[in-house]
Amino acid sequence: MLIYKIFRADEWASLQARGSTPGAPIDRADGYVHFSTAEQVRETAAKHFAAEDGLVLLACDAAALGGDLTWEPSRGGALFPHLYRELRLEDVAWHCPLPLDRDGHVFPVTLA
C-alpha cells in the first residue's frame, strides 16, 4: 500500500540534498512524519496546503517502512500513518509535482 507525503519545494530539495529529513516543521514539532492514505491526501492538501503552489507529492510503500510506521487516530478518528524516524530518500517510491489550479490541487490520475 502506498502512503503519501506532501512537501513544499524547499522541503523536498532538502530531502534530496541531505538524503533524509525529520520532515516539515509540523512533523518536527509532533515528533513524527505525517503521511496520508490515498483516501486522505486530498483533504490533507485542502486543509493544510490550501492555495499553496509549488508542492511535491511523495509516495512511499507503507510495508517497506516497517515497524517505524504507526497508524494512529487523527481527523475524525480516522487512522493516519505516522513515521517515527527520519524520512529517507530511499523510502520514496516516486514523486511528482502537485500543481494548483482554480479548483485546488491536481493529483495524479493514479490516485483517482
SULKABEL-V252589 format. One record per pair of residues at least 24 apart in sequence whose C-alpha atoms are under 8 Angstrom apart, sorted by the first residue. I is the first residue (numbers start at 1). GAP is how many residues later the second one is. Records with the same first field share a line. If there is no record, write none. Layout:
I = GAP, GAP
//
This chain:
1 = 60, 61, 62
2 = 35, 36, 57, 58, 59, 60
3 = 32, 33, 34, 35, 56, 57, 58, 59, 78
4 = 31, 32, 33, 34, 37, 53, 54, 55, 56
5 = 29, 30, 31, 52, 53, 54
6 = 29, 39, 49, 50, 51, 52
7 = 48, 49, 50, 51
8 = 46, 47, 48
9 = 45, 46, 47
12 = 44
15 = 73, 74
16 = 73
19 = 69, 70, 71
20 = 66, 67, 68, 69
21 = 65, 66, 67
22 = 63, 64, 65
23 = 63, 64
31 = 53
32 = 50, 51, 52, 53, 54
33 = 49, 50, 51, 52, 53, 54
34 = 46, 47, 48, 49
35 = 45, 46, 47, 48
36 = 44, 45
37 = 43, 44
38 = 73
42 = 63, 65
45 = 60
46 = 58, 59
50 = 54
51 = 49, 53
52 = 48
53 = 45, 46, 47
54 = 43, 44, 45, 46
55 = 42, 43, 44
56 = 39, 40, 41, 42
57 = 38, 39, 40, 41
58 = 34, 35, 36, 37, 38
59 = 33, 34, 35, 36
60 = 31, 32, 33, 34
61 = 30, 31, 32
64 = 27
65 = 26
//
